[in-house]
Amino acid sequence: MLAAYAVSQSSTDPLSGLEVGERPDPQTPEGWVVVDLVACALNHHDVWSLRGVGLPADRLPMVLGCDGAGRDPDGNEVIVHAVIPSDGWRGDETLDPRRTLLSELHDGTLATKVAVPRTNLVPKPESLSWEQAACLPTAWLTAYRMLFTNAGVQPGGTVLVQGAAGGVATALVQLGAAAGLRVWVTSRDEARGRQAVALGADRAFASGERLPERVDAVLETVGAATWSHSVNALRPGGTIVISGATSGDAPARAELTKIFFKQLRVVGSTMGTSDELQRLAAFVVGQGIEPLIDSVLPLAQARDGFARMVDGQVAGKVVFTT
């Protein structure tokens, strides 16, 4: 099968370890099936894997990718859920301490075929294009869980999305606006802020800028660079939901006094469940949301898509078709 896979890792030159070529077809343990992929999508997770973060070198070569949609052995159109629980785990798979994502222990979705547990298949709504469906399993699912499971914000509430340009942040803007939330964003880049407003954000602010009023929840993926601003932006009793720390996980000030005095909630959030992925797909269809897609390329040209991401040129998802 054709695949984009990691053969080596480099923190300074991640593309040096990327190969696009033939790999053996996947094997299927009991309870697993092979999905013939029609579309798959790129995430920063894939670049981090090439940099040596989260993927041990002794597991190479590894097919990359967490996002994919295709057909199961019975011909059903499905979306692949990328969270793989450990054997015997029951309940919310995101709480399994031994869980992995596709491309961490098992080969991922940047290929023409992928093997996954049958329970990781979610029906693809007929009206959702293959390219749109391939956008949902990682960044969009993370955003869905942040907003609708963990933030506790009702329609009409105000949320602040830190760092408007990222994939999760873009999904947060589109989902939040569709759900009737007032969405504010911050960005170091004025053009990225304008893009977020075009996607449905109410207002865009410069990073660290004082807001006109405090918000009900902050959706945080940046980490150290924005942490103090996130704490100070919240109304008493508000919530910070954090799913990443791209600028580091050790802020200069933890702001503990403000957190307990204002009775703020800090909630960690990672990916989402297969049930949430199914609800996300239904919500996207029901609300007529079109996930922002940067570009669509044949899988054979995957290196070009990776290069765009490494160079910081992407606005939305990079999707590959098989």
URZI-V428689 format. One record per run of one state. SS is the DSSP state (H for helix, E for strand, C for the rest). FROM is the first residue (numbers start at 1). TO is the last residue. If there is no record, write none. Layout:
BEGIN
SS,FROM,TO  SS,FROM,TO
END
This chain:
BEGIN
C,1,1  E,2,6  C,7,13  H,14,17  E,18,22  C,23,31  E,32,41  C,42,43  H,44,51  C,52,56  H,57,59  C,60,61  E,62,63  C,64,66  E,67,71  C,72,76  E,77,80  C,81,82  E,83,84  C,85,92  H,93,95  C,96,99  E,100,101  C,102,110  E,111,111  C,112,112  E,113,117  H,118,120  E,121,123  C,124,129  H,130,134  C,135,135  H,136,150  C,151,157  E,158,161  C,162,166  H,167,178  C,179,181  E,182,187  C,188,189  H,190,199  C,200,202  E,203,206  C,207,214  E,215,220  C,221,226  H,227,233  E,234,242  C,243,255  H,256,261  C,262,264  E,265,268  C,269,273  H,274,287  C,288,292  E,293,298  H,299,310  C,311,316  E,317,321  C,322,322
END
